[in-house]
């Protein structure tokens, strides 16, 4: 949770996923979507930005697995960090989709991760395969022989993904997004519907959930 | 060094800074940021008889220096909260205030009796002012007659100190404050959130499922200050001032308007250690202004 306040406006911190961490640096990657991120983007080396974190649960530690990561748009940022970690002791592949070429981020860095395979797709068809990640999912699952998937992207993408993965035997983890208040589980703002009914808090119970925990389609 | 003791008569707080209900979880979430022992008291998130899931998302919407929320009092119900209260109280001597909710007068009484019987409860705060539960945002605190009747009923049912939390969404706060006092309240706390609303121009729909929501944060401070000032002039019981307090100066302003203590709200969500910062700032500001204790400035507007 990064403090973007100038006085009391905007009031809330902004929840951002960690894209990389190499002590003493923490790298976050964000899109300019509103005032908060605009203010953050104006920060210069030497400026102070107060950070509350890291918060919540990361993708679980695993080794010796065949992992397929599925990213949508800027959802690549936390997956990049996870893949960097997983690539050391697992065989990892990436399926990365976005609206268009311009919405596919971090491609240079992705190439340097040493992944087994990387596939891109765009809805506009101007880069990689035309279509959505779900269109290419089955093929990627087969070619990567994945026994585990990790995913991050818009809720609608995660919901579509979850529907396909229900019929597979992979172990699946998804990082969810929500409007967030405190980030420490106190305010219950970032509710997401649990599969057993009721709500879970994205900030504290997540943001990474196993697929079965969440009722993705609401 | 200024004396920050806040004597409410029925309870003596070591200082006047009290995190408000719904903005401080159950205390334990703030363990990394706030030593509970240093607070004057703390109010637990509101509790109904049974567990409640809360409202469907979205539950918050940021506004200019403010926050609209429609959380809908998600919580574990009496039995779940009792467990939490025992656990939290075991770790601190700071008084725990239980925020009592109800969908009916009977439920208010049931919940008040349940926590009134627990030694870990220092004070009951009767929450008759949440705008996020009924359609349209209505609540008992909007009706002086209902307020007096309900407070009297709870007063007769429990022996614990009873603080009544009032709504700002009324035409005459003095009338409601007097009604709560007449019903037997030991103290008042105000204000709860202001009724507000947000709409989504793209979807041409309200942002929140319940349409209306509660506004809090620095945006409401002057509004809250006026209401606290009027309530303090209308009653002789102590008042806890609430509304957009983000600094030690803000807190002292509420004392000057007549409050015995203050509750910190939205600031806790943005800056989890805020309550203790505000406390330190109060002390420094009092030293600077030559204020030796809170009695010297309470209600002392010239």
Interface residues (C-beta under 8 A of the other chain):
Chain A: X3 X5 X7 X8 X9 X10 X11 X12 X13 X52 X178 X179 X181 X182 X184 X185 X186 X187 X188 X189 X190 X191 X192 X193 X197 X198 X199 X204
Chain B: X22 X23 X24 X25 X29 X30 X32 X45 X53 X54 X55 X56 X57 X58 X59 X60 X61 X62 X63 X64 X65 X66 X67 X69 X71 X74 X217 X218 X246 X266 X268 X269 X270 X272
